[in-house]
């Protein structure tokens, strides 16, 4: 990390929770963690940033107009802590971790958002 010195770093499969995550990362005052809420120590993603983003979103947005099966899929996916989206002045950064094909529909949804 020190040699490359990135402004933003995305971590996948962090396998920790609020209690076991590192307290801080030197040089990265803005840290965003998404944990697996059902199975502590499994999956999860994090974003470490030197610059504060304009906004942060965890998981996929679940809307009132979503069909019941789509809501269920998004809620299930969100419990696994596999997605953080941050907005900066000139771009969005999506950190997503895919473990198996049962979430392929969810990732197609992400692809549609990004390509829109």
Long-range contacts (C-beta under 8 A, 24 or more apart in sequence): 7-49, 7-50, 7-51, 8-47, 8-48, 8-49, 8-50, 8-51, 8-86, 8-93, 9-47, 9-48, 9-49, 10-45, 10-46, 10-47, 10-93, 10-95, 11-45, 11-46, 11-47, 11-48, 11-95, 12-45, 12-95, 12-97, 13-43, 13-44, 13-45, 13-97, 14-43, 14-44, 14-45, 14-46, 15-41, 15-42, 15-43, 15-44, 16-41, 16-44, 17-41, 17-44, 21-46, 32-56, 32-58, 32-84, 32-86, 33-81, 34-58, 34-59, 34-81, 34-82, 34-83, 34-84, 35-81, 36-79, 36-80, 36-81, 37-79, 37-80, 37-81, 38-79, 38-80, 42-80, 43-80, 43-81, 43-82, 43-97, 43-99, 44-80, 44-81, 44-82, 44-97, 45-81, 45-82, 45-83, 45-84, 45-95, 45-96, 45-97, 46-84, 46-95, 47-84, 47-86, 47-93, 47-95, 49-86, 51-88, 53-86, 53-87, 53-88, 53-93, 54-87, 54-88, 54-89, 55-86, 55-87, 56-84, 56-85, 56-86, 56-87, 57-84, 57-85, 57-86, 58-83, 58-84, 59-83, 60-106, 60-109, 60-110, 73-103, 73-105, 73-106, 74-106, 74-109, 77-103, 77-106, 83-110
